[in-house]
């Protein structure tokens, strides 16, 4: 019997000169933390609970809500 493979997660790519991602894990998809076919859900929930416990969730909400309007300017 063959084992089922993990979900495909493409490698993380960043545009040269862009600021670091504000997302958890440096922008790496939670799919890359797949355990027994959960698609990274266990890790995502653990991280969310830690944010709630530490009170950091509100800081992220404020960052998003206070982002400047308009499109992102690129070169």
Buried (B, 14 or more C-beta within 10 A) or exposed (E): EEEEEBEEBEEEEEEEEEEEEEEBBEEBBBBBBBEEEBBBBBBBEEBEEEBEEEEEEEEEEEEEEEEEEEEEEEE
